[in-house]
Amino acid sequence: MNLEHERKIANLQERAVNAIIHFGTEQHKSVFAPSEAADIKSVMQEYGETTEQQKAVGEWLCEYAESRKPFDEIKHRHTLGEVGDVAEGAYDWKIEREQRGAKLSL
């Protein structure tokens, strides 16, 4: 890996962890925004090839996020489930729609 790629991944990880913290601590947040899901999915794909590997990366991201700012037990389970949904592709259509929209506005 080159230095530029490492910086990009570190920035992506930070955004993904911040998205998880926001989700896990926001009382009325029930889904990730497409940009948040895209960041989480990108980190998962960087470190895991299969869905199971990506789910493991997602679990690690959740644990790391909670080490920075603890969640209550209900939000903990909900956050893990939602991150698992990102790994399983439940957000893919939202991510793709947002990316297409971003390209159209360029």
C-alpha positions as CSV (number, residue, x, y, z in Angstrom):
1,M,0.0,0.0,0.0
2,N,1.2,3.5,-0.8
3,L,1.0,6.3,1.7
4,E,-1.8,8.1,-0.2
5,H,-3.9,4.9,-0.1
6,E,-3.3,4.5,3.6
7,R,-4.4,8.1,4.3
8,K,-7.5,7.6,2.3
9,I,-8.4,4.4,4.2
10,A,-7.7,6.0,7.5
11,N,-10.0,8.9,6.6
12,L,-12.6,6.5,5.5
13,Q,-12.4,4.5,8.7
14,E,-12.7,7.7,10.8
15,R,-15.9,8.7,8.8
16,A,-17.3,5.1,9.2
17,V,-16.6,5.1,13.0
18,N,-18.2,8.6,13.4
19,A,-21.2,7.4,11.4
20,I,-21.6,4.4,13.8
21,I,-21.1,6.6,16.8
22,H,-23.8,9.0,15.5
23,F,-26.2,6.1,14.8
24,G,-25.5,4.5,18.2
25,T,-26.0,7.6,20.3
26,E,-28.8,9.4,18.4
27,Q,-32.1,8.4,20.0
28,H,-34.3,8.8,16.9
29,K,-31.9,7.5,14.2
30,S,-33.1,4.2,12.7
31,V,-31.1,3.9,9.5
32,F,-27.8,5.1,8.1
33,A,-27.7,7.9,5.5
34,P,-26.5,6.6,2.1
35,S,-23.2,8.4,2.5
36,E,-22.7,6.9,6.0
37,A,-23.5,3.4,4.6
38,A,-21.1,3.9,1.7
39,D,-18.3,4.8,4.1
40,I,-19.0,1.7,6.2
41,K,-19.3,-0.5,3.2
42,S,-16.0,0.8,1.7
43,V,-14.1,-0.1,4.9
44,M,-15.7,-3.5,5.0
45,Q,-14.8,-4.2,1.4
46,E,-11.2,-3.0,2.0
47,Y,-10.6,-5.6,4.7
48,G,-13.1,-8.4,3.8
49,E,-13.9,-10.2,0.6
50,T,-16.9,-12.3,1.6
51,T,-20.1,-11.1,3.3
52,E,-19.1,-12.9,6.5
53,Q,-15.7,-11.3,6.5
54,Q,-17.3,-7.9,5.9
55,K,-19.7,-8.5,8.8
56,A,-16.7,-9.3,11.0
57,V,-15.1,-6.0,10.0
58,G,-18.4,-4.2,10.8
59,E,-18.5,-5.8,14.2
60,W,-15.0,-4.6,14.8
61,L,-16.0,-1.1,13.7
62,C,-18.9,-1.1,16.1
63,E,-16.7,-2.3,19.0
64,Y,-14.2,0.4,18.2
65,A,-17.0,3.1,18.0
66,E,-18.4,1.9,21.3
67,S,-15.0,2.1,22.9
68,R,-14.9,5.8,22.0
69,K,-18.5,6.5,23.0
70,P,-20.6,3.8,24.7
71,F,-24.2,3.0,23.5
72,D,-27.0,1.5,25.6
73,E,-27.8,-2.2,25.1
74,I,-30.8,-1.6,22.8
75,K,-28.9,0.7,20.5
76,H,-25.9,-1.6,20.6
77,R,-28.0,-4.5,19.2
78,H,-29.7,-2.2,16.7
79,T,-26.4,-0.7,15.5
80,L,-24.8,-4.2,15.1
81,G,-27.9,-5.3,13.1
82,E,-27.9,-2.2,10.9
83,V,-24.1,-2.5,10.2
84,G,-24.8,-6.2,9.3
85,D,-27.5,-5.0,6.9
86,V,-24.8,-2.8,5.2
87,A,-22.6,-5.9,4.8
88,E,-25.4,-7.9,3.4
89,G,-26.2,-5.3,0.8
90,A,-29.5,-3.9,2.2
91,Y,-28.1,-0.4,1.6
92,D,-26.6,-1.0,-1.8
93,W,-29.5,0.5,-3.8
94,K,-29.4,3.7,-1.6
95,I,-25.6,4.0,-2.0
96,E,-25.9,3.5,-5.8
97,R,-28.7,6.0,-6.1
98,E,-26.7,8.6,-4.2
99,Q,-23.6,8.0,-6.2
100,R,-25.6,8.3,-9.5
101,G,-27.1,11.6,-8.2
102,A,-23.7,12.9,-7.3
103,K,-22.4,12.1,-10.8
104,L,-25.4,13.8,-12.4
105,S,-24.7,17.0,-10.5
106,L,-21.1,17.3,-11.6
